[in-house]
Amino acid sequence: MVGEEGAFVLGWDEVLTEEELSVTLKVLCMSEEEFKEYKEQDGWEDDSEEEENSTLSNEAISRLKTPCKKLLYDSVLLTLESYGTDLKAEQDLLNNKEAYEKLSRREQQALHVRYGQKRILHQLLELVQ
């Protein structure tokens, strides 16, 4: 459902891989019976128009059903745990001019990327709480 990497792409204002995330959340939050029925009725095709008309903006994410929010919340926590440092450590390094300047250009760029990723993930945590 989500491709080889099993990752979703999140932006500041919306999910950029919204179709994949919508379908994944829908399926993972179904009971076994609901899934069986959905699959038997070729539900995959019936929902395509509904999914095209919906976007997973930050506002829409905050209105998801509780099971979907819980799934997203737990997934974000697992993703954040995979980083070697937390958001505060990245912020502290960015604010420490002396330490920051000791980093190579590549390390500085990586720091900015990690920090941005973590900020987006923390924003998602707030939306689904």
C-alpha positions in Angstrom: 0.0 0.0 0.0 2.7 2.5 0.9 5.4 1.4 -1.5 8.8 -0.2 -0.9 9.9 2.1 2.0 6.6 2.1 3.9 6.8 5.8 4.5 4.4 8.7 4.2 5.4 12.2 3.2 4.3 14.9 5.5 4.4 18.7 4.9 3.8 21.6 7.2 0.1 22.0 6.0 -0.9 18.6 4.8 0.1 15.0 4.0 1.7 14.9 0.6 1.0 11.2 0.2 -2.6 11.6 1.3 -4.1 8.8 -0.8 -1.7 6.2 0.6 -2.2 7.4 4.2 -6.0 7.5 3.9 -6.2 4.0 2.6 -3.7 2.7 5.1 -5.5 4.2 8.0 -8.9 3.1 6.8 -7.7 -0.5 6.4 -5.7 -0.7 9.6 -8.6 0.7 11.6 -11.0 -1.9 10.2 -12.1 -5.0 12.1 -11.3 -8.3 10.4 -14.9 -8.6 9.5 -15.1 -5.1 8.0 -11.9 -5.7 6.0 -13.3 -9.0 4.6 -16.5 -7.3 3.6 -14.7 -4.3 2.1 -12.4 -6.6 0.1 -15.3 -8.8 -1.1 -17.3 -5.8 -2.3 -14.3 -4.4 -4.3 -14.3 -1.5 -1.9 -10.9 -0.4 -3.2 -12.6 0.9 -6.4 -15.7 2.3 -4.8 -13.8 4.8 -2.6 -11.6 6.3 -5.3 -13.9 9.3 -5.9 -14.3 9.9 -2.2 -10.6 9.9 -1.6 -9.9 12.2 -4.6 -12.2 14.8 -3.0 -10.7 14.7 0.4 -7.3 16.1 1.4 -5.4 15.3 4.6 -4.8 18.8 5.7 -3.8 19.5 9.2 -7.4 20.4 10.0 -8.6 17.1 8.5 -6.1 15.2 10.5 -7.3 16.7 13.8 -10.8 15.5 12.9 -9.9 11.8 12.3 -11.6 9.1 14.3 -9.9 8.2 17.5 -8.5 4.8 16.4 -6.8 6.5 13.4 -5.4 9.3 15.6 -4.1 6.7 18.0 -2.4 4.8 15.2 -0.8 8.0 13.8 0.3 9.0 17.3 2.0 5.7 18.1 3.6 5.7 14.6 5.0 9.2 15.1 6.4 8.2 18.5 8.1 5.2 17.0 9.6 7.4 14.3 10.9 9.9 16.8 12.5 7.1 18.8 14.4 6.1 15.7 16.4 9.4 15.8 19.6 9.5 17.9 18.6 12.8 19.5 15.4 14.7 20.4 14.1 18.0 19.2 15.5 20.0 22.1 19.0 18.7 21.4 18.8 19.7 17.8 17.4 23.2 18.8 20.2 23.6 21.4 22.8 22.8 18.8 21.3 25.2 16.3 21.3 27.9 19.0 24.9 27.2 20.1 26.8 29.3 17.5 30.2 27.9 18.5 29.2 24.3 18.4 27.3 24.8 15.2 30.3 26.3 13.4 32.5 23.4 14.4 30.2 21.1 12.3 31.1 20.5 8.6 28.8 22.0 6.0 27.3 18.6 5.4 26.6 18.1 9.2 25.0 21.5 9.4 22.7 20.7 6.5 21.8 17.3 8.1 21.1 19.0 11.3 18.6 21.4 9.6 16.9 18.5 7.8 16.6 16.4 11.1 15.3 19.5 13.0 12.7 20.2 10.3 11.6 16.6 10.2 11.2 16.5 14.0 9.2 19.7 14.1 6.8 18.3 11.5 6.4 15.1 13.5 5.8 17.0 16.8 3.2 19.1 15.0 1.5 15.9 13.9 1.6 14.7 17.5 -0.3 17.8 18.6 -2.9 17.4 15.9 -3.7 13.8 16.9 -3.7 14.2 20.7 
